């Protein structure tokens, strides 16, 4: 959750917002209002909503009840309903509460109404007595609105194509990763609440029917997700949560392709994994640098992107935060380092964007003046980014095709995996790969080789 401001109210009948008395002359409405507060305190939001709907049916001029409805819907991510509730508050009493304007503006931002969102954020920001945190958030969201209004005027070419029923089903398919030769894709499928890995190989330029990846990796008791595969297809890094051998809530694991199947995965251990939360690995083309997301101490916000290098003794170095050119006081997630080892794609709700999380690219900066090592991130643009959440982008080795997940009406159901041609200005550098076998000329026996 990205540190947003949610307002909930006390259980005491007659509690005042500033000088405003919160009570209804209708006894049954007041009773339901108190009951709703009790449900809110236990996070039983569906029951709270039912009670509050009864309140406003009995007393249509009770702004506190509409305010609570708006706050709950906003917390649950139902921004269209939150909008309706906040507007009712302002119809009844335009000066009821400054935070009404914040809630309304945030709901407008997350439904793409940037013009009104900017107006209402400014209204809230002009309120007396705001905390520094509130001022920072307001300024950040106003920057998002300003950026969005300009981005919409300059749309990028974006024509996503569903990659087909060999992979996509009525279930949710997401987090695709692809090998350098673009002949195999591994993704996560969520069915009946369980997340497992599947793979598909290309046949005649079409993705074949997906197969269960491995019973040695997938489990029935735990979820597997947020994976990456080395460009040669031999090493799979993934996230496992709440496993018996875990060091924290979620850890990073690794499995190796052994010719006929995947090895039993093992916890990559410290210093990468901690008692905190580590997830969303991305390995560099040479296999020597692992990028991942962590909530460990020493970061800039809730979720930050870190990296660790492989030492000569096959141990991993102490992770290093990618710094303020990548990480913000908000959340950065789903890193993908392209095989060019120069272009990092990730999602963020901290850099200026169109709302929620947007996709960005940052390139390595080798100038001595820049101690962070990265350029300022570039938003991938509209309509690739929208007021919804965009994340989990993977780029082909040639830099032309991008793969991501989306819930579109034209899909097979739930989240489907799509590909699209990446706009040239946000493509990575051109790279090549070598694929083949090395064998003895006379005996034809296969040989070990290094390139």
VOGU-3710 file (C-alpha; in Angstrom, 3 decimals, decimal comma):
1> xxxxxxxxxx> 0,000/0,000/0,000  1,440/3,341/-1,003  1,164/5,417/2,189  -2,064/7,139/1,260  -4,085/9,148/3,719  -7,293/7,446/4,807  -9,688/9,002/7,265  -11,690/6,892/9,665  -13,785/8,005/12,530  -14,171/7,313/16,214
11> xxxxxxxxxx> -16,862/5,082/17,645  -18,267/7,694/20,002  -21,706/9,015/19,123  -21,588/12,754/18,654  -17,836/12,907/17,870  -17,035/16,293/16,280  -15,031/17,089/13,143  -13,525/20,338/14,355  -16,658/22,211/15,381  -19,054/20,007/13,396
21> xxxxxxxxxx> -21,312/17,694/15,320  -21,576/14,196/13,901  -25,002/12,840/14,686  -28,339/12,287/13,012  -31,741/13,321/14,364  -33,036/10,014/13,012  -32,524/7,494/15,833  -32,362/4,452/13,548  -29,875/6,220/11,265  -27,742/7,129/14,278
31> xxxxxxxxxx> -27,858/3,541/15,534  -26,690/2,220/12,153  -23,991/4,909/12,060  -22,576/3,740/15,387  -22,756/0,122/14,223  -20,886/1,048/11,035  -18,102/2,581/13,117  -17,766/-0,633/15,058  -17,463/-2,636/11,824  -14,837/-0,178/10,574
41> xxxxxxxxxx> -12,761/-0,677/13,725  -12,670/-4,421/12,946  -12,023/-3,791/9,220  -15,341/-5,407/8,288  -15,819/-2,978/5,450  -18,600/-4,796/3,583  -20,753/-4,748/6,708  -19,841/-1,140/7,380  -20,897/-0,171/3,868  -24,257/-1,946/4,316
51> xxxxxxxxxx> -24,911/-0,040/7,542  -23,865/3,296/6,048  -26,087/2,751/3,005  -28,960/2,291/5,431  -27,929/5,480/7,246  -28,047/7,657/4,110  -31,332/6,044/3,041  -32,850/7,171/6,354  -31,073/10,533/6,525  -30,045/11,943/3,155
61> xxxxxxxxxx> -28,458/15,023/4,749  -25,912/13,290/6,979  -22,483/14,296/5,554  -20,425/12,208/8,009  -22,005/9,002/6,715  -21,229/9,912/3,097  -17,689/10,849/4,159  -17,188/7,429/5,711  -18,566/5,724/2,625  -16,144/7,677/0,459
71> xxxxxxxxxx> -13,202/6,799/2,702  -14,028/3,087/2,707  -14,546/2,911/-1,053  -11,283/4,798/-1,564  -9,419/2,404/0,716  -10,864/-0,545/-1,218  -9,851/1,025/-4,527  -13,417/1,569/-5,722  -12,786/5,136/-6,835  -15,962/5,663/-8,900
81> xxxxxxxxxx> -18,130/4,970/-5,839  -15,848/7,060/-3,658  -16,379/9,964/-6,061  -20,153/9,755/-5,683  -19,930/9,746/-1,889  -17,522/12,682/-1,629  -19,614/14,751/-4,021  -22,639/14,148/-1,789  -20,691/15,474/1,192  -19,888/18,685/-0,668
91> xxxxxxxxxx> -23,479/19,061/-1,885  -24,663/18,960/1,718  -21,847/21,030/3,229  -19,002/22,372/1,027  -17,012/23,229/4,168  -17,615/19,985/6,023  -14,016/18,790/6,094  -10,839/19,737/4,171  -9,995/16,038/3,725  -13,157/15,639/1,660
101> xxxxxxxxxx> -11,358/17,548/-1,098  -8,292/15,338/-0,756  -10,392/12,167/-1,008  -12,343/13,562/-3,950  -9,157/14,654/-5,740  -7,424/11,321/-5,206  -10,498/9,501/-6,539  -10,539/11,778/-9,593  -6,826/11,188/-10,176  -7,403/7,436/-10,086
111> xxxxxxxxxx> -10,259/7,641/-12,583  -8,384/9,862/-15,033  -10,179/13,152/-14,315  -6,939/15,101/-14,022  -8,384/18,591/-14,523  -10,800/18,369/-11,598  -8,299/16,431/-9,500  -5,761/19,247/-9,864  -8,377/21,831/-8,878  -9,408/19,891/-5,771
121> xxxxxxxxxx> -5,832/19,100/-4,699  -5,122/22,827/-4,857  -8,224/23,486/-2,753  -7,038/20,989/-0,142  -3,449/22,293/-0,221  -4,726/25,781/0,631  -6,285/24,492/3,867  -4,714/25,954/7,030  -2,748/23,797/9,440  -1,718/20,985/7,070
131> xxxxxxxxxx> 1,051/18,688/8,239  4,307/18,461/6,279  3,325/14,955/5,150  0,018/16,266/3,780  1,807/19,085/1,955  4,289/16,634/0,390  1,530/14,283/-0,761  -0,546/17,104/-2,176  2,428/18,503/-4,095  3,250/15,031/-5,428
141> xxxxxxxxxx> -0,302/14,419/-6,661  -0,546/17,884/-8,214  2,647/17,090/-10,117  1,000/13,849/-11,316  -2,023/15,785/-12,575  0,127/18,338/-14,389  2,258/15,605/-15,963  -0,829/13,621/-17,022  -2,517/16,548/-18,732  0,618/17,077/-20,840
151> xxxxxxxxxx> 1,220/13,352/-21,500  -2,283/12,885/-22,901  -1,520/15,560/-25,493  1,451/13,501/-26,745  0,332/9,860/-26,904  2,883/7,169/-27,780  2,241/4,350/-30,224  0,711/1,511/-28,227  -1,126/-1,418/-29,814  -1,172/-4,405/-27,438
161> xxxxxxxxxx> -1,773/-7,848/-28,959  -3,083/-10,797/-26,942  -0,452/-13,540/-27,285  -3,094/-16,222/-27,628  -5,052/-19,028/-26,045  -2,010/-21,244/-25,801  -1,111/-19,146/-22,769  -4,159/-17,108/-21,777  -7,254/-18,676/-20,216  -10,241/-17,574/-18,161
171> xxxxxxxxxx> -7,876/-17,597/-15,174  -5,329/-14,859/-14,402  -2,010/-15,005/-16,271  0,675/-12,452/-15,452  4,373/-11,697/-14,787  5,741/-13,068/-18,081  9,479/-13,584/-18,589  11,094/-14,666/-21,841  14,418/-16,243/-22,786  16,909/-14,362/-24,960
181> xxxxxxxxxx> 16,075/-16,438/-28,037  12,365/-15,677/-27,489  11,581/-19,384/-27,783  10,274/-19,938/-24,237  8,095/-17,905/-21,909  7,470/-18,568/-18,222  4,585/-16,905/-16,431  2,387/-17,103/-13,339  -1,137/-18,436/-13,448  -3,503/-17,979/-10,519
191> xxxxxxxxxx> -6,242/-20,560/-10,217  -8,479/-21,226/-7,209  -6,372/-18,824/-5,176  -3,084/-20,644/-5,854  -0,230/-19,191/-7,903  1,930/-21,534/-9,985  4,441/-21,247/-12,816  3,702/-22,400/-16,352  5,797/-22,395/-19,502  5,145/-22,269/-23,221
201> xxxxxxxxxx> 7,476/-22,756/-26,168  7,176/-21,269/-29,628  6,098/-23,506/-32,511  5,696/-22,043/-35,985  5,670/-18,524/-34,535  2,808/-19,401/-32,191  2,922/-20,065/-28,465  2,080/-23,714/-27,768  -0,319/-24,788/-25,029  1,203/-23,907/-21,681
211> xxxxxxxxxx> 2,480/-26,665/-19,438  2,901/-26,918/-15,693  6,486/-25,860/-15,085  7,627/-28,322/-12,440  6,257/-30,154/-9,422  9,630/-29,526/-7,780  9,067/-25,754/-7,967  5,296/-25,355/-7,781  3,625/-26,254/-4,502  0,080/-26,686/-3,232
221> xxxxxxxxxx> 0,687/-25,061/0,154  2,561/-21,927/-0,909  2,421/-19,374/-3,681  5,168/-18,986/-6,259  5,470/-15,786/-8,245  7,495/-12,750/-9,304  10,069/-14,735/-11,247  12,874/-14,087/-13,700  14,846/-16,430/-15,923  18,463/-16,074/-16,995
231> xxxxxxxxxx> 18,823/-15,258/-20,707  20,136/-18,759/-21,432  17,072/-20,296/-19,758  19,118/-22,271/-17,231  18,414/-20,449/-13,979  15,055/-19,454/-12,541  14,902/-16,938/-9,717  11,529/-16,549/-8,028  9,720/-15,405/-4,910  8,456/-17,856/-2,305
241> xxxxxxxxxx> 6,457/-16,690/0,688  5,935/-18,193/4,129  7,976/-21,315/3,354  9,468/-23,383/6,200  13,016/-22,497/5,115  12,222/-18,801/4,674  14,124/-16,071/6,482  11,229/-13,621/6,259  7,705/-13,279/4,945  8,868/-13,525/1,319
251> xxxxxxxxxx> 12,290/-14,691/0,113  14,085/-15,153/-3,204  14,769/-18,722/-4,382  16,696/-20,217/-7,282  16,306/-23,372/-9,369  18,563/-24,718/-12,149  17,602/-26,503/-15,358  19,313/-29,894/-15,291  18,627/-31,135/-18,798  15,379/-32,987/-18,125
261> xxxxxxxxxx> 13,851/-30,934/-15,359  14,264/-28,185/-12,822  16,224/-28,778/-9,643  14,657/-28,534/-6,233  14,752/-24,796/-5,453  16,823/-23,461/-2,613  16,672/-20,252/-0,617  19,322/-17,849/-1,891  19,943/-16,876/1,739  21,570/-13,847/3,286
271> xxxxxxxxxx> 22,590/-11,172/2,809  19,922/-10,866/0,088  17,100/-12,397/2,102  16,298/-10,943/5,513  13,540/-11,229/8,149  11,774/-8,559/6,069  10,318/-8,864/2,552  12,376/-9,622/-0,566  10,759/-10,265/-3,928  10,632/-9,569/-7,686
281> xxxxxxxxxx> 14,156/-10,631/-8,742  15,746/-9,706/-12,076  19,125/-11,137/-13,072  21,598/-9,447/-15,398  22,598/-11,143/-18,661  25,967/-12,252/-17,272  24,304/-13,687/-14,157  26,460/-11,583/-11,861  24,050/-8,887/-10,642  20,668/-9,525/-9,069
291> xxxxxxxxxx> 18,143/-6,695/-8,832  15,225/-7,139/-6,442  12,659/-5,321/-4,302  12,920/-5,133/-0,526  11,386/-3,386/2,477  14,628/-3,624/4,480  15,976/-0,752/6,533  18,055/1,869/4,768  15,692/2,532/1,880  13,910/5,666/0,732
301> xxxxxxxxxx> 10,309/4,436/0,963  8,092/1,416/1,504  9,366/-0,672/-1,435  12,793/0,042/-2,913  14,893/-1,567/-5,632  18,248/-2,992/-4,503  21,062/-4,924/-6,179  23,616/-7,538/-5,136  26,673/-8,759/-7,039  27,967/-12,324/-7,244
311> xxxxxxxxxx> 31,365/-12,670/-5,592  34,202/-14,850/-6,886  33,405/-17,448/-4,192  29,773/-17,699/-5,455  28,413/-15,756/-2,471  26,295/-12,639/-2,901  27,520/-9,228/-1,822  25,738/-7,029/0,716  22,863/-5,439/-1,244  23,125/-1,811/-2,300
321> xxxxxxxxxx> 20,150/0,515/-2,698  19,920/1,914/-6,244  19,641/5,393/-4,799  17,498/8,511/-5,247  17,667/8,457/-9,055  15,532/5,273/-8,894  13,888/5,046/-5,476  11,520/7,609/-3,927  9,638/8,081/-0,678  6,850/6,067/-2,305
331> xxxxxxxxxx> 7,056/2,581/-3,920  9,279/1,215/-6,689  8,652/-2,351/-7,833  8,893/-4,961/-10,633  12,458/-4,210/-11,841  13,596/-5,671/-15,163  17,201/-5,261/-16,234  17,493/-5,751/-19,980  20,281/-7,987/-21,387  22,045/-4,804/-22,536
341> xxxxxxxxxx> 22,841/-4,343/-18,809  22,184/-0,623/-19,269  18,385/-0,259/-19,314  16,312/-0,758/-16,179  12,512/-0,870/-16,438  10,389/-0,673/-13,294  7,075/0,532/-11,895  6,675/3,436/-9,508  4,051/5,634/-7,913  6,709/8,083/-6,741
351> xxxxxxxxxx> 7,903/9,611/-10,020  5,426/11,823/-11,945  2,854/9,636/-13,636  -0,764/9,173/-14,612  -1,908/7,669/-11,314  -1,365/4,529/-9,260  1,800/2,870/-10,645  3,372/3,724/-13,999  6,158/2,072/-15,968  9,510/3,837/-16,270
361> xxxxxxxxxx> 12,939/3,359/-17,819  16,248/4,520/-16,395  19,592/4,043/-18,092  22,992/3,693/-16,476  24,907/6,938/-16,242  28,656/6,403/-16,504  29,628/10,042/-15,998  31,862/10,706/-13,014  29,640/13,609/-11,972  26,727/11,275/-11,264
371> xxxxxxxxxx> 27,475/9,244/-8,159  24,172/7,361/-8,261  24,979/5,597/-11,540  21,509/6,116/-13,029  19,752/8,711/-15,124  16,480/10,331/-14,030  13,695/7,841/-14,940  11,563/8,468/-18,005  7,836/7,706/-17,975  6,999/5,319/-20,837
381> xxxxxxxxxx> 4,084/7,550/-21,779  0,340/7,530/-22,398  -1,626/5,369/-23,189  0,920/2,712/-22,284  0,545/4,137/-18,781  -2,932/5,033/-17,511  -4,649/5,989/-14,260  -4,659/2,257/-13,422  -1,705/0,165/-12,308  0,930/-0,856/-14,843
391> xxxxxxxxxx> 3,723/-3,196/-13,776  5,564/-6,399/-14,624  7,088/-5,362/-17,959  9,522/-7,663/-19,790  11,438/-6,682/-22,930  12,706/-9,023/-25,654  16,467/-9,202/-26,197  16,213/-7,278/-29,473  14,408/-4,490/-27,619  11,443/-4,329/-29,972
401> xxxxxxxxxx> 8,753/-6,302/-28,152  7,476/-5,783/-24,633  5,315/-8,223/-22,671  2,935/-7,308/-19,866  -0,370/-8,319/-18,265  -3,671/-6,521/-18,581  -7,350/-7,101/-17,877  -8,913/-6,050/-21,179  -12,426/-6,716/-22,392  -11,087/-8,399/-25,526
411> xxxxxxxxxx> -9,160/-10,981/-23,502  -9,952/-14,558/-22,508  -10,836/-13,598/-18,938  -9,083/-12,049/-15,958  -5,519/-10,924/-16,553  -4,063/-11,951/-19,913  -0,540/-11,570/-21,253  -0,084/-9,140/-24,140  2,827/-7,989/-26,287  3,356/-4,678/-28,026
421> xxxxxxxxxx> 6,016/-2,905/-30,017  8,035/-0,712/-27,700  8,345/2,947/-28,793  11,829/3,589/-30,145  12,785/6,304/-27,676  12,347/3,944/-24,712  13,953/0,879/-26,286  17,102/-0,629/-24,779  20,409/-0,903/-26,621  20,700/-3,533/-29,350
431> xxxxxxxxxx> 22,256/-6,787/-28,137  23,102/-10,137/-29,708  23,142/-13,642/-28,296  24,851/-16,863/-29,291  23,062/-20,197/-29,294  24,474/-23,533/-30,370  26,397/-26,646/-29,367  30,123/-27,374/-29,224  31,309/-30,886/-30,126  34,424/-32,760/-31,127
441> xxxxxxxxxx> 34,897/-32,736/-34,890  35,929/-36,388/-35,069  33,992/-38,157/-32,308  31,007/-35,796/-32,394  30,997/-35,908/-28,582  29,601/-32,793/-26,897  32,166/-30,589/-25,170  32,052/-28,065/-22,362  32,894/-24,617/-23,641  33,059/-20,997/-22,594
451> x> 32,440/-18,002/-24,853
//
